[in-house]
Amino acid sequence: QVQLVESGGGLVQAGGSLRLSCAASGRTFSGYAMGWFRQAPEKEREFVAAINWTFGDTYYVDSVKGRFTVSRDNARNTLYLQMNSLKSEDTAVYYCAAGAYISRRYYGQERRYDYWGQGTQVTVSS
């Protein structure tokens, strides 16, 4: 059974940093796209970043480019999202997700992902 468990969320001041982790288990993720999504209060869930588990190519939504970095540790089966220069508009519940053989052009499409974590809250105070 595939499990994705996020951690690392919390309260941080604007301009600060957080690193989210997503521990993945239950199968090998070779060829999978691993994504981060977020949902702010009263808003729809949106794509943040993704990485190909095997090749490491990454993709970001424009609003986080230059501030967020997605990475993975294959040995630890863990996905990361390093978030720097945080803004109040980054406040949301952050979810990690895994999808099999998603083409890079579809990384941002929520429906392409098969497995989801339970989410971790990130709150940025201004």
PyMOL commands that set and color helices and strands:
alter all, ss='L'
color gray80, all
select helices_A, chain A and resi 62-64+88-90+104-106+110-112
alter helices_A, ss='H'
color red, helices_A
select strands_A, chain A and resi 3-7+10-13+18-25+32-39+46-52+58-60+68-73+78-83+92-100+115-116+120-125
alter strands_A, ss='S'
color yellow, strands_A
deselect
rebuild
show_as cartoon
